[in-house]
Every structure is written in C-alpha cells, then in structure tokens.
C-alpha cells in the first residue's frame, strides 16, 4: 500500500488516516448487530496507535512517498 503525504506531515495525521480507513473497513465487514464490539475495538486500536513506538514500527511497512 502506498500512502502519499506532504513533506513535514505529522505522524499523528498519517495514523489518524489509517485508523479512519480501518474503521470504515471494519464497519463494512461486521454486521450492525455487533456495533458495541466495533466501538470497543476501534477505541482500543486508536489508543494503541497513539504510541510513537507503534507508529515507528508501522510506518516502514507503508512505503511512504514524501514530496514537497
């Protein structure tokens, strides 16, 4: 997966985009009857991704292409 970001864009912005994409995908996969599970999962996921250590571990796999 390639994610294009402008030079100087914060890691927080990148992570928030990833989380938003994951939430959309999860909601499509899981039925509406399991809404509580979705809310719990996405909350825990976003809490975890706030860690800069996790961000640095995730970022190399995304093949970031920066441009000014």
PEHULIN-V235102 format. One line per field, one symbol per residue. ss: DSSP state (~ for helix, > for strand, _ for the rest). phi: phi as a letter, one per 30 degrees, with the letter a starting at -180 (. if undefined). Layout:
ss->???
phi->???
This chain:
ss->___>>>____~~~~~~~~~~~~~~~~~~~__~~~~~~~~~~~~~~~~~~__~~~~~~~~~~~__>>>_
phi->.cccbddidddedddddddddddddddddcdddcddddddddddddddddddddedddeeddhdccbc
